[in-house]
Amino acid sequence: MADIINGMLIPFMGTTLGSACVFFLKGKMHPRVEKAFTGFAAGVMVAASFWSLLLPAIEESAHLGIYRFLPSLTGMWLGFILMLALDRYIPTKKDGDISKMLFLAVTLHNIPEGMAVGVILAGLTQNSGTITAAAAFSLSLGIAIQNFPEGAIISLPLKAKGVSKGKAFLLGALSGAAEPVAAVITFLLAGSVIPLIPYFLAFAAGAMFYVVAEELLKESSHVGTVFFGLGLTLMMIIDCITG
């Protein structure tokens, strides 16, 4: 049980540590540093989503033969579509207070990451053999690394606007609070529906792929993000059929 709790809290610790930058840095994060963090985080998340979520989801469906990609295909696109709908209908990008926009956007995008942690921990407790403790820890750590710059991106602009360091730190840390909550809820749901574990794993992967695509394709439209998902889908099907 301690490992489960730690796995859920590690990503939140990443956000908290990033928010603590408000006590050590004088101004905003340098744009180049921010881009470097974002690019690194995107790479971490793509790798974690594939190796720790999507691949185990496919392996869990091995009994389906060449059609073992179907649960992953379904789950991934459900996650993709959910995030597309949330991004479209929740006003995180409309004109307004930039600090509030950032807080809402980061909080929104932390939900699928929490779901990913919850579902892989649920799969681990089922002792299926396809999900290992190392994979669960790797995913939690990867998300924590990705969360570090997010915490700083929230707290540093708040301090620059005159908010006290303590309050800026608290708000930055709170932006990551959605993760352990989403992790607990998903853990409880996934743990009670064992046959759907592959769908839950792929759902979380799809949601996180969407977030990464949105970060990488900021100058593009939702069409570019959808084609990012289509490319992933094509390669997954080819690998399953030929492998």
Secondary structure, DSSP 8 states (H G I E B T S, - for coil): -HHHHHHHHHHHHHHHHHHGGGGT-SSS--HHHHHHHHHHHHHHHHHHHIIIIIHHHHHHTGGGGGGTHHHHHHHHHHHHHHHHHHHHHS-SSSSS-HHHHHHHHHHHHHHHHHHHHHHHHHHHHTT-SSS-HHHHHHHHHHHHHHHHHHHHHHHHHHHHTT--HHHHHHHHHHTTTHHHHHHHHHHHHHHT-GGGHHHHHHHHHHHHHHHHHHHHTTTS-HHHHHHHHHHHHHHHHHHHHH-
